[in-house]
Structure formats: structure tokens, C-alpha cells
Amino acid sequence: MNSSATELAGEWGDISDAELLNIKSEHLGTGSKVTEKLDVAGKRPMERFWRTHLAVTQVCSQTWCELQVMYGFELPYVVTRQEVSEKVKTGATIHLNRAGGHDVVAVPVMTREDRHALTFFNFSASSLPLQA
């Protein structure tokens, strides 16, 4: 222990806990007192705040903020560029060739039945690649 801590303990060592609680702090001052006190002594938080919604984020937001600060100090975020392998490039070109290999054909629609048939055909033609 350092000397300032022992001096501080020496000053306050002879004061009991009850006397320490009765001492008025200088920084508190004489402000306005609360005139109305809520009767919440035996109530659980869910009974006290039953009208408002309770979300998980309200319960754990303080813990999450503390974790974010801790992770920020311990594990700083460093952006690293990932190398793209030759296999990934080859797969991407094959995928793009397969996806872009359809022809657009203009079909004249004369009746309502033609429009429904064309919608059904477009749906069935579009669902074929999803099945593969």
C-alpha cells in the first residue's frame, strides 16, 4: 500500500459505519427534497413497469456496450484484404455464363388467357434453374 492510502485510512479509521453514513457530504448541499415517494418497496420490476414493453435489448444493453468497449481496446478492427483464388474466379465466370444465357423474346398478347399463359410459362421457366 502506498503512503497516501495509509494516511487516508488513518484519518477515517476511527469512524464507525453509522457515523460515516450520518456525515453530510459537502458536494450534496441543501437541495430540494422529494416530497412524494413511490410505493415500490415490495414490487418486482415486471409489476412496476407492466404497462411498458420490455425488450431484450433493454435488459442487456449495458452489458453489450461494455463488451464493445472492451473488444475495441483488446481487439482493434483491422481490415485485411482477402486474396481471391483462381478456383473462385473460375467458378464466378462459369456461374455468370450460366445465369446470363437466356434469350428475351417478345410475345404478342391478344387476350386475357394469353397473358395468364405467358405468366405461367415465365414462372415455370424461371423455376427450372432453382430446381437444379
N, C-alpha and C positions, 0 to 999 in steps of 0.2 A: 504494500500500500504506500502511496506517496504521502508526503508530509501535509499537503493541503487537505487530504481526505481524513487524516488523523486529527488535524486541528478542528475540522468540521464536526467530526464525531465527538471530540472533546467538548465542544460548545453545546451540542444538543444531547449528549449522552445522559445528562441528569434529568431530562424532561420525560415524563410518562406519556403514554399514548393518549390518555384522556386530556392531559394538559395541552398536548400538541394539537388536538382537534379543537380545543376551545380558543386557541390563539387566532385572532382575526388577522388575515393577511393584508398587507399594505396595498397590494395591487387590486384587491377586490373592491375596496372603497365602500361607500354607503349609497348604493344604488336603489332603485325601486324594488320593492319586494313583490313576490307573486301573491295576489290576494285570493285567487281561486285555484284550488288544487284538484286535479283529476283523480277519480277513484279507480285506480288501475292496479291496486296492490296485489290482488289475487288473480288477476285475469291473465290468460295466456295471450301471446301476440295474435293468434288467429281469432280469438274472441274480441280483442281490441280493434283490430283492423278488418273485420269481416265484410265491410262494405266495399273495400277496395280489392282489386285483383292483386294476387301475389304471384310474381313470376320467378322463375329460377334465376334469372339474371339479377334480380334484386337481392336474392339470398347470397349469391356467390360473387357479386361484382367486386367487392372489396378484395377478396382473395385473388381474383383474376388480375386486378390492377397491380397487386403486389407481385404476383408471379411475372407479369410483363416487365415490371421494373427490374426484377431480379434477373430474368433472362436477358434483358437488354444490357445489363452490366457484365454478366458472365459469358454470354454467347452473342457477341455482336453480329449483326446480319451482314454477311459478306456475299455479294453477288458473284457467282462464278459462271463462266461460260462453259456450257457442256459441248463437247465435241460430238458432231453428228457422224456416225459411222457410215461406211459405204453401203452396208446392208439396209440401213434405214433410208438412204437416198434412193436405192433401187426399189424398195417397197413403195415409197411415195410415188415414184414415176409410174409403176405398174397400177397403183390404185387410181391415180389421176387418169390414166389411159382408159381404164375400165369404166370409171364414172362418167367421163365425157364422151362416150362412144355411142350416143343415140342421135337419131336424126329427127328434126322437127318437121312435121308435115301438116299443112293447112287443110282442114277438112270442112267443106261447106255444110252448115247445119240448116235444114229446112223446117223441121218440125220439132215439137217438144220431145217426142220419142227419140229422135236423132241426138238431141242434146243429152238426154239421160243415157243413151247407149254409149256416147262418146265419153261421158263422165265415168261410167262403169269400166270402159276399156282403159282409160288413163289410170284409174285406180288399180286395175289388175296388172297392167304393165309396170306400174311403179312399185307394186308389192313383190314382183319377181326377184329383184336384187336383194330384197330384205330376207327372203327365204333361203338364199344361198349362204 
